[in-house]
């Protein structure tokens, strides 16, 4: 399994989270509600559904990460210079990671608890997403002072399975990249649809 320099990994994850914030603010925040809720097909998600799906993960994982990091702070589980990924955590992170050409490899149907409704409130979804990313940035900063390989988070779909804090950060952020890319594609389709209807 890969071994990372802990600070370098946290720097990378921080930069990726900041990039997601900037992208969502720049590309989605000014779009009208109808565009944000537009679905390319009945079985495909809108921009807001992609983001609400991520919000549902944030509602679970951010408190769990807070709890784990807090434990590390309270018990003084000091940071290590290196972080070794676990086989399951590495698999989860890599399976979510969009490929270099922007394509998505492993595809899976969302579990019911993380399946978003249609017709969402744009302001509420966007505000929650951006607030969660700022909370994530705070946790990434605090994680520099604890051992991200010796603190654990139960996964949402099977609480008896745990990932290290480091792998949880990796999985959560690659999962966000995956679905923000999906939302970008929907936005591009919506733009094409509008242009073709005007002609």
C-alpha positions as CSV (number, residue, x, y, z in Angstrom):
1,X,0.0,0.0,0.0
2,X,1.2,3.5,-0.8
3,X,3.1,5.6,1.9
4,X,2.7,9.3,1.9
5,X,4.6,12.2,3.6
6,X,1.7,13.2,5.9
7,X,2.1,17.0,5.5
8,X,2.4,16.7,1.7
9,X,-0.8,14.6,1.6
10,X,-2.6,17.1,3.7
11,X,-1.3,19.9,1.6
12,X,-2.6,18.2,-1.5
13,X,-6.0,17.4,0.0
14,X,-6.3,21.0,1.2
15,X,-5.5,22.4,-2.3
16,X,-8.1,20.0,-3.8
17,X,-10.8,21.1,-1.3
18,X,-10.0,24.8,-2.0
19,X,-10.3,24.1,-5.8
20,X,-13.7,22.5,-5.3
21,X,-14.9,25.5,-3.3
22,X,-13.7,27.9,-6.1
23,X,-15.2,25.7,-8.8
24,X,-18.7,25.5,-7.2
25,X,-18.7,29.2,-6.4
26,X,-17.6,30.2,-9.9
27,X,-19.5,27.8,-12.0
28,X,-22.7,27.0,-10.1
29,X,-23.6,29.7,-7.6
30,X,-24.8,32.2,-10.2
31,X,-26.9,29.7,-12.2
32,X,-30.7,30.0,-12.1
33,X,-32.7,27.5,-9.9
34,X,-34.2,25.8,-13.0
35,X,-30.8,25.1,-14.5
36,X,-29.5,23.8,-11.2
37,X,-32.5,21.4,-10.9
38,X,-32.5,20.4,-14.6
39,X,-32.0,16.6,-15.1
40,X,-30.7,15.4,-18.4
41,X,-32.9,12.3,-18.1
42,X,-35.3,11.0,-15.4
43,X,-32.6,8.5,-14.0
44,X,-29.8,11.1,-14.1
45,X,-29.1,13.6,-11.4
46,X,-29.2,17.4,-11.7
47,X,-26.3,19.7,-10.5
48,X,-28.1,20.1,-7.2
49,X,-28.6,16.4,-6.7
50,X,-24.9,15.8,-7.3
51,X,-24.1,18.3,-4.6
52,X,-26.8,17.1,-2.2
53,X,-25.5,13.6,-2.5
54,X,-22.1,15.0,-1.3
55,X,-23.9,16.9,1.4
56,X,-25.4,13.6,2.7
57,X,-21.9,12.2,3.0
58,X,-20.6,15.3,4.7
59,X,-23.5,15.1,7.3
60,X,-22.1,11.7,8.3
61,X,-18.3,11.9,7.8
62,X,-17.5,15.4,9.1
63,X,-18.8,14.7,12.6
64,X,-17.0,11.3,12.5
65,X,-13.8,13.0,11.5
66,X,-14.3,15.7,14.1
67,X,-14.7,13.0,16.7
68,X,-11.5,11.2,15.6
69,X,-9.4,14.3,15.3
70,X,-10.6,15.5,18.7
71,X,-9.7,12.1,20.2
72,X,-6.2,12.5,18.8
73,X,-5.9,16.0,20.3
74,X,-7.2,15.0,23.7
75,X,-5.1,11.8,23.9
76,X,-2.1,13.5,22.4
77,X,-1.7,10.9,19.6
78,X,1.1,12.9,18.0
79,X,1.5,13.3,14.2
80,X,3.8,11.0,12.3
81,X,5.9,12.3,9.3
82,X,4.5,9.5,7.2
83,X,1.1,8.0,6.5
84,X,0.6,4.5,5.1
85,X,-2.7,3.9,3.4
86,X,-4.7,0.7,4.3
87,X,-5.7,-1.6,1.5
88,X,-9.4,-0.9,1.8
89,X,-9.0,2.8,2.2
90,X,-6.7,3.0,-0.8
91,X,-9.2,0.9,-2.8
92,X,-12.0,3.2,-1.9
93,X,-10.0,6.4,-2.7
94,X,-8.7,5.1,-6.0
95,X,-12.1,3.7,-7.1
96,X,-13.6,7.2,-6.7
97,X,-10.8,9.1,-8.3
98,X,-11.6,10.5,-11.8
99,X,-9.1,9.4,-14.4
100,X,-6.6,11.8,-16.0
101,X,-8.9,12.3,-19.0
102,X,-11.8,13.2,-16.8
103,X,-13.6,9.9,-17.2
104,X,-15.0,7.9,-14.2
105,X,-14.0,4.3,-13.7
106,X,-15.9,2.3,-11.2
107,X,-19.6,3.2,-11.3
108,X,-22.1,2.2,-8.6
109,X,-25.7,3.0,-7.7
110,X,-26.0,5.3,-4.6
111,X,-27.4,3.6,-1.5
112,X,-30.8,4.8,-0.4
113,X,-29.5,7.0,2.4
114,X,-27.4,9.0,0.0
115,X,-29.9,9.2,-2.9
116,X,-31.0,12.8,-3.3
117,X,-34.6,14.0,-4.0
118,X,-35.4,16.1,-7.0
119,X,-36.6,19.7,-6.9
120,X,-34.1,21.0,-4.3
121,X,-33.6,24.4,-2.8
122,X,-30.6,25.8,-4.6
123,X,-29.5,28.2,-1.9
124,X,-29.8,25.6,0.8
125,X,-27.8,23.0,-1.1
126,X,-25.0,25.3,-2.2
127,X,-24.7,26.9,1.2
128,X,-24.5,23.5,2.9
129,X,-21.9,22.3,0.4
130,X,-19.7,25.3,0.8
131,X,-20.0,25.3,4.6
132,X,-19.1,21.7,4.7
133,X,-16.0,22.3,2.6
134,X,-14.8,25.0,5.0
135,X,-15.4,22.6,7.9
136,X,-13.3,20.1,6.0
137,X,-10.5,22.6,5.6
138,X,-10.5,23.2,9.3
139,X,-10.3,19.5,10.0
140,X,-7.4,19.0,7.5
141,X,-5.5,21.8,9.3
142,X,-6.1,20.2,12.8
143,X,-5.2,16.8,11.4
144,X,-1.6,18.0,10.9
145,X,-1.1,17.8,14.7
146,X,-2.4,14.2,15.2
147,X,-1.5,10.8,13.7
148,X,-3.9,10.3,10.8
149,X,-2.9,6.6,10.5
150,X,-3.8,5.7,14.1
151,X,-7.2,7.3,14.3
152,X,-10.3,5.6,12.8
153,X,-13.6,6.4,11.3
154,X,-16.5,3.9,10.8
155,X,-17.8,4.0,7.2
156,X,-21.4,5.0,6.6
157,X,-22.7,1.9,5.0
158,X,-21.2,-0.6,7.4
159,X,-20.2,0.9,10.8
160,X,-18.1,-2.2,11.8
161,X,-15.7,-1.4,9.0
162,X,-13.3,1.5,9.8
163,X,-10.9,3.6,7.7
164,X,-8.0,5.6,9.1
165,X,-8.5,9.4,9.2
166,X,-6.0,9.8,6.4
167,X,-7.9,7.4,4.1
168,X,-11.2,8.9,5.1
169,X,-10.0,12.3,4.0
170,X,-8.7,10.8,0.7
171,X,-11.9,8.9,0.0
172,X,-14.2,11.8,0.9
173,X,-12.4,14.3,-1.3
174,X,-12.0,12.1,-4.3
175,X,-15.7,11.3,-4.0
176,X,-16.4,15.0,-4.1
177,X,-14.2,15.5,-7.1
178,X,-16.1,12.7,-8.9
179,X,-19.5,14.2,-8.4
180,X,-18.5,17.8,-8.9
181,X,-17.2,16.6,-12.3
182,X,-20.5,14.9,-12.9
183,X,-22.3,18.2,-12.0
184,X,-20.0,20.1,-14.5
185,X,-21.0,17.7,-17.2
186,X,-24.7,18.3,-16.4
187,X,-24.1,22.0,-16.5
188,X,-22.5,21.7,-20.0
189,X,-25.5,19.6,-21.2
190,X,-28.0,22.2,-19.8
191,X,-26.1,25.0,-21.6
192,X,-26.3,23.0,-24.9
193,X,-30.0,22.3,-24.4
194,X,-30.7,26.0,-23.9
195,X,-28.8,27.0,-27.0
196,X,-30.5,24.4,-29.1
197,X,-33.9,25.5,-27.9
198,X,-33.2,29.1,-28.9
199,X,-32.2,28.2,-32.5
